């Protein structure tokens, strides 16, 4: 629990850093490049990041299990396992990048912003390698490297360079793509700096085709589960791009980027939760797994609900930061923020299911993304049958409908996965506590006063005020002694003899 709490504290800091870095990018991208360019950029990222995630072979969670199998036997063996994953991921990524370079149509369904956009395929190897390197560090309980790479270096690089490239005539039209590409490799360099100090160079590593093929086959369910879980956050953009124009996709992308800020809280818990769960599995301590899943699930739900209220109540002001044309995406933002809250149970349940029922978890994930796609298509068809004064208004309704479909699908996923995990562990899985309601009601009351302030005060003062009131109620009514470890630093360093060696966290 101490390891989880330490990771949680680091992740909360990471969230604040992401918030500070993400908003400048959205402001620059919306004001300088516009919704059309953002829409085409977002459509390309769907393919790039999905392919990169598949090429990483689910190592964000699978690596923890493989390292756990050799823990205490040989440090060189552990290092070799990490480099095995990096080698396979690099090979697959290069092949995928070459395929998309020669056949770029899936990347650009609505066209390219500029000729340099095709270079986005070079981000695939960098993205995949970063996933593996950060997973290796997380196994050593080093979440600080993830925060540095993903919450500081990547977002600030893309924010700064997106603004700089706009003023460079040769690459202005492809400024978003070039800034993204630079941010991926800046994040990889940051991660590798710590990784080499922790694991060292691959001394004694040699190519073992049979072992690598076996590892890849074993990792396939995890890779597919990761891709499907990630795909539930992107299939809406893909379908929306078919039914609506690039402007609507760009507006939806901005709403999704704002909503993805609380999402990072739960995804960044996965690397630290994985080693804790694998250790409990070795000891057949199912009760401990259930406690950890419920504990982290409540932390994530409480944090995400507060953030969703703080960002959703003044949603018009937040969307308006990127430009007046983006205000119409406020409804989509509200549904996306709600979706992140209801998804918390599914995410923490899956963190355990990938080790105890990976095939059944994969089947559920496939069913959920199919349900989401079906609901999204039905919603698009329903909107098509309504009579709107303008196409732009219809597209805004399509964006909101896509977000609502995501929320419903993730709600189903949470229910089904928590029930399955509960039956396997023979323990109750529930991260709901009634103080969440009282805290939300207090935040809503304060929010109704906040939205009456001038826009600058609504954002600068209102967001911290809503978060503060919500946090105060949760702290006094919802948090027990175990929960408060999330915010308490230990006076003495506790060393777990069974834990993996400490990294540079």
Order of alpha helices (4+ residues) and beta strands (2+ residues): alpha-alpha-alpha-alpha-alpha-alpha-alpha-alpha-alpha-alpha-alpha-alpha-alpha-alpha-alpha-alpha-alpha-alpha-alpha
